[in-house]
């Protein structure tokens, strides 16, 4: 059983599973696990690892349209190198400060592979689920796509300048403020950690709708255009994932108000359709491809 099948199994068993975070009496809570082998390429600093690991959970809070309150992390490693440990904590603290949340500690454990489990909490009285998109809604994405795909290329180059740029690209800003601005208008929302294509399939499944999007407006990061071949850029931008932008649907009548309120670029990619339309890119079926955790 792969990760997606396991999640589907648990969603049938657990009442609060299914969205980016669970909501209980206005409390938003989410947790993530990241591993050295699959999530932190060679050259990732512990500062970047702390930022990215905690940021991943904060991104789930953002996807619910919630205010971020605090985060904790369980840090496991073969040894506790003081410089690495402090670097991790400082990265975790700085990403929390970026979204007006507090990093409040966690746990330490010995492990044969550097592994981090993070939990973020927040609050909202009006969460945005994945299940509210309706035919005719616009489908939009914040920021740009492909930062993490470009970072991987820089990590693989391995020289000092490339590693510096790779770490910068890995330190994304969780879209908490954008999520809060979108929340009053959004009909459905999630983050793009698994990639745009897979996010659209997940939103479509939850909302019982389809999507028709176009490739021309897809906001591709300049760094990806600089390092990838022209034939690979769009595919990487839509399927690589790990960019932690927000994919959101909203009524067309609200677009101007949202764009005036949001603190980041919001790009219209297309619109929601009837479920039997499926998910298309430039009129052709868009495959359910994206980032897979583990392995």
C-alpha positions as CSV (number, residue, x, y, z in Angstrom):
1,X,0.0,0.0,0.0
2,X,1.4,3.4,-1.0
3,X,1.0,6.7,0.8
4,X,-2.1,7.8,-1.0
5,X,-3.8,4.5,-0.5
6,X,-2.9,4.6,3.2
7,X,-4.3,8.1,3.5
8,X,-7.5,7.1,1.8
9,X,-7.9,4.2,4.2
10,X,-7.4,6.4,7.2
11,X,-9.8,9.0,5.9
12,X,-12.5,6.4,6.0
13,X,-11.6,5.5,9.6
14,X,-10.9,9.0,11.1
15,X,-13.6,11.6,11.4
16,X,-11.3,14.6,11.1
17,X,-9.0,13.4,8.3
18,X,-9.1,14.6,4.7
19,X,-8.1,18.2,4.6
20,X,-4.7,19.8,5.0
21,X,-5.3,20.0,8.8
22,X,-7.8,18.9,11.3
23,X,-10.2,21.5,12.8
24,X,-11.6,20.9,16.3
25,X,-13.6,23.7,17.9
26,X,-11.7,26.3,15.9
27,X,-8.3,24.7,16.8
28,X,-6.2,23.8,13.7
29,X,-3.7,21.1,14.0
30,X,-1.4,19.3,11.5
31,X,1.7,17.2,11.6
32,X,4.4,16.2,9.1
33,X,7.5,13.9,9.0
34,X,10.6,14.6,6.9
35,X,13.7,12.4,6.4
36,X,17.2,13.1,5.5
37,X,17.2,10.5,2.6
38,X,14.0,11.7,0.9
39,X,13.5,15.3,1.9
40,X,16.9,16.9,2.6
41,X,19.4,16.7,-0.3
42,X,23.1,16.7,0.4
43,X,24.1,20.3,1.1
44,X,20.9,21.2,3.0
45,X,21.9,23.1,6.1
46,X,20.3,22.3,9.4
47,X,19.0,25.9,9.4
48,X,17.2,25.3,6.1
49,X,16.0,21.9,7.4
50,X,14.4,23.6,10.4
51,X,12.8,26.3,8.3
52,X,11.5,23.8,5.7
53,X,10.3,21.2,8.1
54,X,8.3,23.6,10.3
55,X,7.3,25.6,7.2
56,X,5.6,22.5,5.7
57,X,3.3,22.2,8.7
58,X,2.7,26.0,8.7
59,X,1.7,25.7,5.1
60,X,-1.1,23.2,6.0
61,X,-2.4,25.8,8.5
62,X,-2.3,28.4,5.7
63,X,-4.3,26.1,3.5
64,X,-7.2,26.1,5.9
65,X,-7.3,29.9,5.9
66,X,-6.2,29.9,9.5
67,X,-4.1,32.1,11.7
68,X,-0.8,30.3,12.7
69,X,-0.2,30.2,16.4
70,X,2.7,27.9,17.3
71,X,4.9,24.9,16.1
72,X,6.9,22.2,17.7
73,X,9.3,19.6,16.3
74,X,10.7,16.2,17.3
75,X,14.4,16.1,16.1
76,X,16.1,12.7,15.7
77,X,19.6,12.2,14.6
78,X,22.6,9.8,15.0
79,X,24.3,12.4,17.2
80,X,23.5,15.8,18.6
81,X,26.0,18.2,17.0
82,X,25.6,21.5,18.8
83,X,26.0,23.6,15.7
84,X,23.5,21.5,13.7
85,X,21.0,21.4,16.5
86,X,21.1,25.2,17.1
87,X,20.9,25.8,13.3
88,X,17.8,23.7,13.1
89,X,16.1,25.5,16.0
90,X,17.0,28.9,14.6
91,X,15.6,28.0,11.2
92,X,12.4,26.7,12.9
93,X,12.1,29.8,15.0
94,X,12.7,32.2,12.0
95,X,10.0,30.6,9.8
96,X,7.6,30.9,12.7
97,X,8.4,34.5,13.2
98,X,7.8,35.1,9.5
99,X,4.2,34.2,9.9
100,X,3.7,35.7,13.4
101,X,3.7,32.3,15.2
102,X,5.9,31.0,18.0
103,X,8.3,28.1,17.9
104,X,7.9,26.5,21.3
105,X,10.3,23.5,21.4
106,X,9.7,19.8,21.0
107,X,11.6,16.6,21.6
108,X,15.0,15.0,20.9
109,X,15.7,11.4,20.1
110,X,18.6,9.3,18.7
111,X,18.0,7.7,15.3
112,X,20.2,6.3,12.5
113,X,18.8,8.8,10.0
114,X,18.2,12.5,10.5
115,X,14.4,12.7,10.8
116,X,12.1,15.5,11.9
117,X,8.4,15.4,12.9
118,X,6.7,18.8,13.1
119,X,3.4,19.9,14.4
120,X,1.8,23.3,13.8
121,X,-1.3,24.7,15.4
122,X,-3.5,27.6,14.5
123,X,-7.0,29.0,14.8
124,X,-10.0,29.8,12.6
125,X,-13.7,30.1,13.0
126,X,-14.3,29.6,9.3
127,X,-12.0,27.0,7.8
128,X,-11.7,26.5,4.1
129,X,-12.0,22.8,3.1
130,X,-11.1,21.1,-0.1
131,X,-14.7,20.2,-0.8
132,X,-16.4,23.5,-1.8
133,X,-15.4,24.1,-5.4
134,X,-18.3,24.4,-7.9
135,X,-18.5,24.6,-11.7
136,X,-17.7,28.1,-12.8
137,X,-15.4,29.0,-9.9
138,X,-11.9,30.3,-10.9
139,X,-9.0,28.1,-10.0
140,X,-5.9,30.1,-8.9
141,X,-2.4,29.6,-7.5
142,X,-0.3,31.9,-5.3
143,X,3.3,32.8,-6.0
144,X,5.4,30.8,-8.5
145,X,5.9,27.1,-9.1
146,X,9.2,25.2,-9.6
147,X,11.3,26.6,-6.8
148,X,12.0,23.3,-5.3
149,X,12.7,21.6,-8.6
150,X,15.2,24.3,-9.4
151,X,16.7,23.9,-5.9
152,X,17.3,20.2,-6.5
153,X,19.3,21.1,-9.6
154,X,21.4,23.5,-7.6
155,X,22.0,20.9,-4.9
156,X,23.2,18.4,-7.5
157,X,25.7,20.9,-8.8
158,X,27.3,21.0,-5.4
159,X,29.5,24.1,-5.6
160,X,29.3,26.7,-2.8
161,X,27.4,29.2,-4.9
162,X,24.9,26.6,-6.1
163,X,24.4,25.2,-2.6
164,X,23.8,28.7,-1.2
165,X,21.1,29.3,-3.9
166,X,19.6,25.9,-3.3
167,X,19.2,26.5,0.4
168,X,17.6,29.9,-0.3
169,X,15.1,28.3,-2.6
170,X,14.2,25.7,0.0
171,X,13.4,28.3,2.5
172,X,9.9,29.1,1.2
173,X,7.5,31.5,3.0
174,X,4.4,29.7,4.3
175,X,1.3,31.5,2.8
176,X,-0.4,32.1,6.1
177,X,-1.2,35.8,5.3
178,X,-2.4,34.9,1.9
179,X,-4.6,32.1,3.2
180,X,-6.2,34.5,5.7
181,X,-6.9,37.0,2.9
182,X,-8.3,34.3,0.7
183,X,-10.5,32.6,3.3
184,X,-13.5,34.9,3.2
185,X,-13.8,34.3,-0.6
186,X,-12.4,30.8,-1.2
187,X,-14.7,27.9,-1.9
188,X,-11.9,25.3,-1.7
189,X,-8.2,25.5,-0.9
190,X,-5.1,23.3,-0.3
191,X,-1.4,23.7,-0.5
192,X,0.6,22.5,-3.5
193,X,3.1,20.3,-1.6
194,X,2.3,17.4,-3.9
195,X,2.4,19.5,-7.1
196,X,-0.2,21.5,-9.0
197,X,-1.5,18.5,-11.1
198,X,-2.0,16.3,-8.1
199,X,-3.5,19.1,-6.1
200,X,-6.1,19.7,-8.8
201,X,-7.0,16.0,-8.8
202,X,-7.3,16.0,-5.0
203,X,-9.5,19.1,-5.0
204,X,-11.6,17.6,-7.8
205,X,-12.1,14.4,-5.9
206,X,-13.1,16.3,-2.7
207,X,-15.4,18.7,-4.5
208,X,-16.9,16.4,-7.1
209,X,-15.9,18.7,-10.0
210,X,-13.5,18.9,-12.8
211,X,-11.0,21.6,-13.8
212,X,-10.0,23.2,-17.2
213,X,-6.7,25.0,-16.9
214,X,-4.3,26.6,-19.4
215,X,-0.5,26.3,-19.5
216,X,0.3,29.9,-20.6
217,X,-0.6,31.5,-17.3
218,X,1.2,28.9,-15.1
219,X,3.6,31.1,-13.0
220,X,6.9,29.4,-13.4
221,X,9.9,30.4,-11.1
222,X,12.7,32.2,-12.9
223,X,15.2,29.8,-11.3
224,X,13.5,26.8,-12.9
225,X,13.5,28.4,-16.3
226,X,17.3,29.1,-15.9
227,X,18.2,25.5,-15.0
228,X,15.7,23.3,-16.9
229,X,15.3,22.6,-20.6
230,X,12.4,24.2,-22.3
231,X,10.7,20.9,-22.8
232,X,10.9,20.1,-19.1
233,X,9.9,23.4,-17.5
234,X,6.1,23.1,-17.5
235,X,6.1,19.4,-16.5
236,X,8.4,20.2,-13.5
237,X,6.4,23.2,-12.5
238,X,3.1,21.3,-12.5
239,X,4.2,17.9,-11.1
240,X,7.5,18.2,-9.0
241,X,5.7,19.6,-6.0
242,X,7.2,20.8,-2.7
243,X,6.5,24.5,-3.5
244,X,4.0,25.0,-0.7
245,X,1.9,27.5,-2.6
246,X,-1.9,27.7,-2.2
247,X,-4.2,26.3,-4.9
248,X,-7.6,27.9,-4.4
249,X,-11.0,28.2,-6.1
250,X,-13.2,31.3,-5.8
251,X,-16.2,32.9,-7.5
252,X,-15.1,35.1,-10.4
253,X,-17.0,38.1,-8.8
254,X,-14.6,38.1,-5.9
255,X,-11.3,38.1,-7.9
256,X,-10.6,41.9,-7.7
257,X,-11.3,42.1,-4.0
258,X,-9.0,39.1,-3.4
259,X,-6.2,40.5,-5.5
260,X,-6.4,43.8,-3.6
261,X,-6.2,42.1,-0.2
262,X,-3.6,39.4,-0.8
263,X,0.2,40.0,-0.2
264,X,1.5,37.8,-3.1
265,X,0.7,37.3,-6.8
266,X,-2.4,35.3,-7.4
267,X,-2.6,33.8,-10.9
268,X,-5.8,32.6,-12.6
269,X,-5.2,29.2,-14.3
270,X,-8.7,28.3,-15.4
271,X,-12.0,27.3,-14.0
272,X,-13.9,24.5,-12.3
273,X,-16.2,22.4,-14.5
274,X,-18.6,19.6,-14.2
275,X,-17.1,16.4,-12.8
276,X,-17.5,14.5,-16.0
277,X,-15.2,16.9,-17.7
278,X,-12.2,15.6,-15.7
279,X,-9.0,17.6,-15.3
280,X,-7.5,19.1,-18.4
281,X,-4.5,21.2,-19.4
282,X,-4.9,23.0,-22.7
283,X,-7.9,20.8,-23.4
284,X,-6.0,17.5,-22.9
285,X,-6.3,15.2,-19.9
286,X,-3.9,16.2,-17.1
287,X,-2.4,13.1,-15.4
288,X,-2.5,12.7,-11.7
289,X,1.2,13.0,-11.2
290,X,3.1,14.6,-8.3
291,X,5.4,14.3,-5.3
292,X,5.2,11.0,-3.4
293,X,6.5,10.9,0.1
294,X,8.7,8.0,1.3
295,X,10.8,5.5,-0.6
